[in-house]
Amino acid sequence: MKRLHSADLVQFARKYRFVGGKIKRLNVGTRKGTATIVAVLLVRPATRDLGATPKPVKLKLEISAVEEYRFQKRPTVAAGKMSDLKFGYFNGVFFVNFDAWGLPAGEIPGIHDFRASDAYAAGNDLFWEEVPAKG
């Protein structure tokens, strides 16, 4: 897996279209007193050719040394469906919001925006890889 650095978050977020993506698998594991969250997402790569529709890819995100997280399923929201995915980096901690909210134009999300989410995780390290399709 490739490590994602804080300076690369904006460029990485532009590489994929997270709007309308799906959470295929979500694992929370603990080992030696620390938690690790692994999420496998079905997303589309960013459009490069206006004439072609890119095929969805599986993207695996691993958040290690997790400091906080919350995953809550509400009855009015479809399971596994993401409205959008947002990343943040505050005080040396990566934040990943799996049910991103809409902010007014020009507003930058803060820690409180991530913590108000029903599905987010925050950890010291963030890794990613594209999972090859089976068959």
HELIX and SHEET records of a PDB file:
HELIX    1   1 SER A    6  ASP A    8  5                                   3    
HELIX    2   2 LEU A    9  LYS A   15  1                                   7    
HELIX    3   3 ILE A  111  ARG A  115  1                                   5    
SHEET    1   A 5 LYS A   2  ARG A   3  0                                        
SHEET    2   A 5 ALA A 119  VAL A 131 -1                                        
SHEET    3   A 5 VAL A  57  PHE A  71 -1                                        
SHEET    4   A 5 THR A  34  PRO A  45 -1                                        
SHEET    5   A 5 TYR A  16  ARG A  31 -1                                        
SHEET    1   B 4 LYS A   2  ARG A   3  0                                        
SHEET    2   B 4 ALA A 119  VAL A 131 -1                                        
SHEET    3   B 4 VAL A  93  ASN A  97 -1                                        
SHEET    4   B 4 LYS A  86  PHE A  90 -1                                        
END                                                                             
